[in-house]
Protein backbone atom coordinates (compact mmCIF):
# COMPACT_ATOMS: atom_id res chain seq x y z
CA UNK A 1 0.00 0.00 0.00
CA UNK A 2 1.26 3.47 -0.79
CA UNK A 3 0.90 4.70 2.80
CA UNK A 4 3.20 1.96 4.05
CA UNK A 5 5.64 2.82 1.26
CA UNK A 6 5.75 6.43 2.45
CA UNK A 7 6.70 5.21 5.94
CA UNK A 8 9.33 2.84 4.55
CA UNK A 9 10.81 5.75 2.58
CA UNK A 10 10.94 7.90 5.70
CA UNK A 11 12.79 5.12 7.53
CA UNK A 12 15.23 4.85 4.63
CA UNK A 13 15.79 8.59 4.70
CA UNK A 14 16.47 8.46 8.44
CA UNK A 15 19.06 5.72 7.94
CA UNK A 16 20.66 7.68 5.10
CA UNK A 17 20.82 10.72 7.37
CA UNK A 18 22.88 8.62 9.76
CA UNK A 19 25.22 7.63 6.94
CA UNK A 20 23.90 4.05 6.81
CA UNK A 21 23.66 4.03 3.04
CA UNK A 22 23.75 0.24 2.60
CA UNK A 23 20.81 -0.12 5.02
CA UNK A 24 18.88 2.81 3.56
CA UNK A 25 19.11 1.88 -0.12
CA UNK A 26 16.75 -1.15 -0.18
CA UNK A 27 14.12 0.74 1.83
CA UNK A 28 14.26 3.77 -0.45
CA UNK A 29 14.09 1.60 -3.56
CA UNK A 30 11.18 -0.44 -2.19
CA UNK A 31 9.30 2.72 -1.31
CA UNK A 32 9.89 4.22 -4.74
CA UNK A 33 8.79 1.03 -6.48
CA UNK A 34 5.50 0.78 -4.59
CA UNK A 35 4.72 4.48 -4.91
CA UNK A 36 5.32 4.54 -8.66
CA UNK A 37 3.26 1.39 -9.31
CA UNK A 38 0.21 2.18 -7.17
CA UNK A 39 -2.24 4.35 -9.14
CA UNK A 40 -3.78 5.58 -5.88
CA UNK A 41 -0.56 7.25 -4.79
CA UNK A 42 -0.76 11.02 -4.56
CA UNK A 43 1.72 12.51 -7.02
CA UNK A 44 3.42 14.53 -4.29
CA UNK A 45 4.64 11.26 -2.73
CA UNK A 46 5.99 10.00 -6.05
CA UNK A 47 7.81 13.29 -6.53
CA UNK A 48 9.24 13.15 -3.02
CA UNK A 49 10.38 9.54 -3.40
CA UNK A 50 12.21 10.35 -6.63
CA UNK A 51 13.74 13.47 -5.14
CA UNK A 52 14.73 11.54 -2.03
CA UNK A 53 16.48 8.85 -4.08
CA UNK A 54 18.25 11.44 -6.23
CA UNK A 55 19.47 13.23 -3.12
CA UNK A 56 20.44 9.95 -1.48
CA UNK A 57 22.56 8.82 -4.41
CA UNK A 58 24.11 12.24 -4.75
CA UNK A 59 25.13 12.23 -1.08
CA UNK A 60 26.44 8.67 -1.45
CA UNK A 61 28.67 9.78 -4.32
CA UNK A 62 26.69 8.06 -7.09
CA UNK A 63 25.62 10.96 -9.35
CA UNK A 64 24.71 8.70 -12.29
CA UNK A 65 22.04 7.02 -10.16
CA UNK A 66 20.89 10.37 -8.81
CA UNK A 67 20.33 11.59 -12.37
CA UNK A 68 18.43 8.41 -13.23
CA UNK A 69 15.84 9.04 -10.55
CA UNK A 70 15.48 12.69 -11.41
CA UNK A 71 14.92 11.77 -15.06
CA UNK A 72 12.43 8.95 -14.39
CA UNK A 73 10.28 10.66 -11.78
CA UNK A 74 8.67 13.18 -14.12
CA UNK A 75 7.09 10.74 -16.63
CA UNK A 76 5.75 8.59 -13.80
CA UNK A 77 4.10 11.58 -12.18
CA UNK A 78 2.53 12.56 -15.51
CA UNK A 79 1.23 9.01 -16.00
CA UNK A 80 -0.36 8.93 -12.54
CA UNK A 81 -2.00 12.30 -13.11
CA UNK A 82 -3.45 11.12 -16.44
CA UNK A 83 -4.82 7.97 -14.78
CA UNK A 84 -6.48 10.05 -12.06
CA UNK A 85 -8.04 12.40 -14.63
CA UNK A 86 -9.38 9.39 -16.52
CA UNK A 87 -10.90 7.94 -13.37
CA UNK A 88 -12.57 11.23 -12.41
CA UNK A 89 -13.97 11.66 -15.93
CA UNK A 90 -15.30 8.10 -15.98
CA UNK A 91 -17.52 8.74 -12.95
CA UNK A 92 -18.76 12.06 -14.29
CA UNK A 93 -16.85 14.46 -12.05
CA UNK A 94 -14.76 17.27 -13.39
CA UNK A 95 -16.57 17.49 -16.72
CA UNK A 96 -18.80 20.39 -15.73
N, C-alpha and C positions, 0 to 999 in steps of 0.2 A: 504494500500500500504506500502511496506517496507520502503520507504523514510520517510513517516509520522511516522512510528514506530520508526525509528532512532531518530527523533526529540522528540517524546514522551519519549523515554528512556533518552535523554539528559535532558529533563525537570525533570524527576524523579530523575536523578542523582544530579541535582542542588538542589532539595528539600532535598534529603538525606544529601547532604553536609551542609545544614543548620540545620540538626538534625530533620527534619520534616518527620520522618520515616513513620508514618501513612498515610501521604499525598503522599509520594514517592512510596510506595509499589504497589498500583494499577497501576500506570503509568509504573513502571518497569516490572510488570508482563504482562501488555497489550502489551508492546513493544516486550518482549521476545516471547510471543505467536504468534504475527503477523510475526516476523522475522523467527521463526522456521517453520512456516506453509507455507510461501510464497517461492516457488521454485526459484523465481527470485532474492532472497536476496543473496547478496555477502557474502560468508562464514565469512569474517572478521567481519561483523556486527553481525552475529549469535554468533561468539566467544566472541565479546565484550559484547553483551547483557548477555550472561551466566556468564562471568567474573564479570560484573557489579552487577548482582544479587548475586553472591557468595560473593563479597566484601560487598555489602549492608547488607546482612544477617549476615555476620561476624561482621560488625561494630555495628549492632543492637543487638548483643548478641544472635544470633540464629544460632549457628554453624551447627546444623543438616540440616537446610535449605540451608546454604551455600554449604555444601557438596553435597546436592542433585543437585544443579545447576552446580556444577563442574562436577559431574558424568554424567549428562544428556546432557551436551553441546557437548561432543565429538562425540557420535553416530549421533546426528542430523547434525553436520557439515559433517561427512562422507557421510550421506545419500544425502545431498544437492550436494556435489561434484560428487557423482555417477550420480545423475539426470542430472547435467550439462554435464558430459561426454557423457551420453546417447544422450542428445539433440544435441550436437556437432557432434557426430558420425552419427546421423540420417540424418543430412543435408550434410554429406560428408566432413566436415572439420576435421582436426586433424588425418585423417587416412593415410596421405601421409608420 
